[in-house]
Each structure stands twice: as C-alpha cells, then as structure tokens.
C-alpha cells in the first residue's frame, strides 16, 4: 500500500506563485519516480513534471522555465514550485509515484489562477 497526500493548492492571481507538496508513505522502499499531473475541466490529465530517484527531471513544454520540481528524499516528499502562473494552469494537480511495477495517485489539490 502506498499513500500520497497533496497539499498547498489554492487561489492565486495571474503572475503569482504557488508551491504544492506531495508526501508519500507506506510500502515505498522501491519508489523510483515521483511526479505531478494536472487535469483541467473537460480536458484529459496531462504530465506536468517528474523527478527520478536519481534526480533527473522532466517537464512539459508548457511549464518549462516557470515550474520547478524537487524532492526531499528523506521525507519522501515531492514539491512543485509554480511561478508566473497563468489562467491556463488552473487544474486539479495530482501527485504520482512509481513504486516497483505500480503507479499510485493522490487525491489531487485544486490550483486556480484567476483575477
């Protein structure tokens, strides 16, 4: 069993910043990647960013230069620092973790970018 708990979502103005967090717990000895996906109303879930256990990072083109993914390995927590937020960033942000052959999802945290 693996549990992922997201936090830090909220309402921000365009151009603002927000930091969301995801804490992993449970049987995570074989955790090798964590990442963030997002899903806006009426749209499919899309990859935002990932970080491997070795520290390699991957970003969607739409967020490169604005978002930064990082991880506190000791805490099994991944962060997504979101800067220069745009209305199109509005979505539910879901944490994802790869543990052995399985992927696990958090419940999501709402990020709304609006004036």
C-alpha positions, 0 to 999 in steps of 0.5 A: 500500500502506498499513500500520497497526500497533496497539499498547498493548492489554492487561489492565486492571481495571474503572475503569482506563485504557488508551491504544492507538496506531495508526501508519500508513505507506506510500502515505498522502499522501491519508489523510483519516480515521483511526479505531478499531473494536472487535469483541467475541466473537460480536458484529459490529465496531462504530465506536468513534471517528474523527478527520478530517484536519481534526480533527473527531471522532466517537464512539459513544454508548457511549464518549462522555465516557470515550474520547478520540481524537487524532492526531499528524499528523506521525507519522501516528499515531492514539491512543485514550485509554480511561478508566473502562473497563468489562467491556463494552469488552473487544474486539479494537480495530482501527485504520482509515484512509481513504486516497483511495477505500480503507479499510485495517485493522490487525491489531487489539490485544486490550483486556480489562477484567476483575477 
